[in-house]
Amino acid sequence: MRHETRRATENVATAPKFMNAAEVAERLDVSRSTVYNLIASGRLAAHCMGGGKIRPRGLRVPESAVTAYLAGSTITPKAVA
Protein backbone atom coordinates (compact mmCIF):
# COMPACT_ATOMS: atom_id res chain seq x y z
CA MET A 1 0.00 0.00 0.00
CA ARG A 2 1.40 3.34 -1.03
CA HIS A 3 1.04 6.33 1.31
CA GLU A 4 0.55 9.90 0.23
CA THR A 5 3.34 11.88 1.92
CA ARG A 6 2.76 15.00 -0.12
CA ARG A 7 -0.53 15.81 1.62
CA ALA A 8 1.05 15.65 5.06
CA THR A 9 3.80 17.99 3.93
CA GLU A 10 1.27 20.46 2.50
CA ASN A 11 -0.70 20.49 5.77
CA VAL A 12 2.42 21.22 7.80
CA ALA A 13 3.42 24.04 5.45
CA THR A 14 0.00 25.71 5.72
CA ALA A 15 -0.48 25.12 9.46
CA PRO A 16 -0.68 28.32 11.51
CA LYS A 17 2.32 29.16 13.67
CA PHE A 18 1.56 29.28 17.38
CA MET A 19 3.48 31.35 19.92
CA ASN A 20 3.71 30.94 23.69
CA ALA A 21 3.14 33.81 26.13
CA ALA A 22 6.84 34.66 26.37
CA GLU A 23 7.19 34.94 22.59
CA VAL A 24 4.07 37.12 22.36
CA ALA A 25 5.35 39.31 25.19
CA GLU A 26 8.66 39.79 23.40
CA ARG A 27 6.94 40.65 20.12
CA LEU A 28 4.58 43.17 21.76
CA ASP A 29 7.29 44.46 24.12
CA VAL A 30 5.12 43.87 27.20
CA SER A 31 5.27 41.51 30.18
CA ARG A 32 3.87 37.98 30.20
CA SER A 33 1.27 39.14 32.73
CA THR A 34 0.01 41.67 30.21
CA VAL A 35 -0.27 38.91 27.60
CA TYR A 36 -2.33 36.80 30.02
CA ASN A 37 -4.53 39.83 30.78
CA LEU A 38 -5.09 40.45 27.06
CA ILE A 39 -6.11 36.83 26.63
CA ALA A 40 -8.41 36.89 29.69
CA SER A 41 -10.11 40.09 28.48
CA GLY A 42 -10.72 38.56 25.04
CA ARG A 43 -8.64 41.12 23.17
CA LEU A 44 -6.13 38.46 22.13
CA ALA A 45 -7.26 35.05 20.89
CA ALA A 46 -5.54 31.97 22.31
CA HIS A 47 -5.87 28.20 22.40
CA CYS A 48 -5.41 26.20 25.60
CA MET A 49 -3.23 23.20 24.80
CA GLY A 50 -3.05 21.99 28.41
CA GLY A 51 -4.48 22.50 31.88
CA GLY A 52 -3.23 23.71 35.21
CA LYS A 53 -4.56 23.88 38.76
CA ILE A 54 -3.66 27.50 39.49
CA ARG A 55 -3.40 29.08 36.05
CA PRO A 56 -3.84 27.76 32.52
CA ARG A 57 -0.77 26.09 31.10
CA GLY A 58 -0.01 25.57 27.48
CA LEU A 59 -1.70 28.69 26.16
CA ARG A 60 -0.74 29.22 22.54
CA VAL A 61 -1.53 32.32 20.51
CA PRO A 62 -1.73 32.10 16.72
CA GLU A 63 0.70 34.46 15.02
CA SER A 64 -2.24 35.77 12.98
CA ALA A 65 -3.98 36.84 16.22
CA VAL A 66 -0.92 38.85 17.28
CA THR A 67 -0.78 40.49 13.85
CA ALA A 68 -4.52 41.30 14.02
CA TYR A 69 -4.12 42.74 17.53
CA LEU A 70 -1.28 44.99 16.37
CA ALA A 71 -3.28 46.12 13.34
CA GLY A 72 -6.30 46.95 15.49
CA SER A 73 -4.33 48.84 18.11
CA THR A 74 -2.94 51.57 15.86
CA ILE A 75 -4.13 55.08 16.47
CA THR A 76 -4.02 58.19 14.35
CA PRO A 77 -3.04 61.47 15.95
CA LYS A 78 -5.78 64.07 16.17
CA ALA A 79 -5.24 67.37 14.46
CA VAL A 80 -4.08 69.96 16.93
CA ALA A 81 -6.35 72.98 16.83
C-alpha positions, 0 to 999 in steps of 0.5 A: 500500500502506497502512502501519500506523503505529499498531503502531510507535507502540505498540511504542515506548510499551511499550518498556523504558527503558534506562539507561547506567552513569552514569545508574544510578550517579546513581540509586543514588548510587554510583560507575560502578565500583560499577555495573560490579561489580554487573553483573559479580556478577550482582546487576544485570541488563544488556544489552551493546549493543556491545563493547570490547577492555578493558572492555565498552562499551554496557552498558545496564541496564533501568530495571525492573532498577534498580527490582528491585535497589532493592526487593530491597536494603531491610532491616528493622531488628532489634528491639533487645533 
